[in-house]
Each structure stands twice: as structure tokens, then as C-alpha cells.
Amino acid sequence: MLGFLKANKVASPAPQKPAKTPIAAFGKLPIRADFIKLNVKEREFRELDEWIQEGYSLISRRYNGSDDEQRLSQAGIHHLVFSATDNRRCVLATIGPGGDRSGRWYPFLISAVAGQAYLRQAQAAVPLIYARFLDDSHKVLKQKWGTEPLETLLGQLETIASECDQAQRAQAVEQELGLLRSTNVVVMHDLASQFGEPVAFYQAAIELISNVMRRGPARVHWGVRLPIPAGEHGMAGLVFWLRLLDSLLGRSSQANVIWHWGDTAPGADAQDPGEVTVFFRRVPASYLPHLFDRQLRDGNVQSLQELLDNPLAPTQRARDLAALEQGTLLDLLSRFVSGGWA
């Protein structure tokens, strides 16, 4: 066959490696005498830095050097995911108490920007996709920092950035559904039992979510707080609640999420549940003090515990949820969302 009749082979473009996830760190650690600001270049990092500064100014005015300020340095570690908008990418962060060489208290956090456009429609999967970032940054904040060189922190940030997983949409959905499918419903029933009768727990969850649905998430100025299991099933519980809210409220709602695992609060028992708080608007900077002082009264949040303190008569839906003896969290999710909601 004549060579010129052969179709020219077009070389396939080499697959491009995804760019590293932008990582920043700012706040105070004993390794420096002043503020640490590493890689605070992206717009989202600058906005988060401003949010922390505004919240810290409220903390300073509230405590003003009182003895109560000492417990702030003993606070636990929180994680947050601020959802993407039309002009802002999704932001993740791990935040905890910090301080400089002189012992002056100030928060320290490690943050990442997630640029995948599909994350706006897969909000429940974000903590799972970036679980490694959250775990690694948690370990950095838990370290007993002293006089280590700044390069030690820089090296750890570089490692975290190189290990961030930028999953594609199909992978993200499969990870999310796979986790719910592989987690026994007993996990949520056991969590419910820690608060009393499971049927009352599920009724409180129904009422908490119904309050948001009746008003519409875009008009809800408060946050909702739900417990998550302690230990190895914490992520499954977190994803369950986020998927439930997403399924019932619609993917147009913007969930800004802050949570802590059950074993991170000072003096917490290994079985103490964690908590996730979801806001449907921008989280006010006035909420920052509540991350460091859990004794503060929180008027910006409606919690499941508050509804359990004044229980309503259980509906058939709540009884059906408590009666699901065999199955997975995905089965419980399906039973939650089936039928009409008020």
C-alpha cells in the first residue's frame, strides 16, 4: 500500500498533571516572634485572613486579657469548608489555637483552595475528597511547636500540597456513595442512643431540617448543628448529614460547614460525638469566638440538642427511621428523603 494513502496518526496529547492545590498558612506559632503568613496570595486566602482578623478583634474585645482568655489556647481543632460561589472558589481550612514566642494567643490555620467547578454540585463530597488534606493539616496543628525553623513548617505544607487529591466528579460521587453504602445503619442508631430514645433523635433531626425547608435556605440566617459519631465513623456521619441536607434543600443552596471530630475537644471522652454546624449564608465573623470557647451562648445556631430538650411527638417518619434495623447509611438516607416533607 502506498505510504501517502495512510492516514497520518495524530499524536495524542500527553495527559496534563493537575496543578498543585494552593495551600496557605497564617496565624501564630511559637516558631516565630510575629505573624506567620505563608502563600497568602489567592483572593480566597486573603478574604479568609480578613475573616479571622475580624473575628479575633471580637475575641479581644470580649476577653480583654481576662483569665477566661487562657482557656482559648486549650481549645480543640476545627475544620471548615466554605462553598464556592460565582466569584469564589471552594475554601477548606483547619483551624486551632496558636501563639507566638511571647505566649500571645492567636488562631493558626492551614487552608486550601479547591478549584474544581463541579464541587458546587457535590458539596457533601468535599470533606471526603480532601480527607487527606484535613488529616495532615490536623496533625500539623496538633504538634507541640517550639523553636523549630520555619523551613520545617514550609516542608510540611509542601508535602500536604503534593498529596491533595483533585478527584474528578465521577470519582467524587463514587467515593461518597461508597462510604454511605459501606457504613452500617447501626452507626447512626448508636449515635442516636447517646441522646436518649432514637425515635426522639430522628424527630429532632426532622424538625431541625424542616425549619430550614419551610423558610428556604436562602432566607435562613442561622446555622444548624448536628452531632457526628466519634471515632472511625466520623466522616461517614458528616457525609450523611451533608448529603441529606443537599438532597432535601437542593443543590442551589450554599452550605458553609464547620465541624470538629469527637476526640478533639479538651478532656473529651473517646465516645463523645463531634458536631457539624452548617450555615446557608456567609458565616459571620462573630462565630469565630465560639470555635475557641464552647461555653459561649450561641444565638446564631439552632442545634438538635435544643430540640431534644423540648421534644415533639414523633411522626411516622421518625418511627420508620428508628425501626430500620438492617441496612446502610444509604438506606437510612433514602428513608429520610422519601415521601413529602413539610
BELMO-V605010 format. One record per run of one state. SS is the DSSP state (helix for helix, strand for strand, loop for the rest). FROM is the first residue (numbers start at 0). TO is the last residue. Records with the same first field share a line. If there is no record, write none. Layout:
SS = FROM-TO, FROM-TO
This chain:
loop = 0-1, 5-21, 27-34, 38-41, 63-65, 74-76, 82-83, 85-86, 88-88, 99-103, 114-115, 121-121, 129-129, 142-148, 163-167, 182-182, 184-184, 193-196, 215-215, 219-221, 228-229, 249-254, 260-272, 279-283, 292-299, 309-314, 322-326, 337-341
helix = 2-4, 42-62, 66-73, 116-120, 122-128, 130-141, 149-162, 168-181, 185-192, 197-214, 216-218, 230-248, 284-291, 303-308, 315-321, 328-336
strand = 22-26, 35-37, 77-81, 84-84, 87-87, 89-98, 104-113, 183-183, 222-227, 255-259, 273-278, 300-302, 327-327
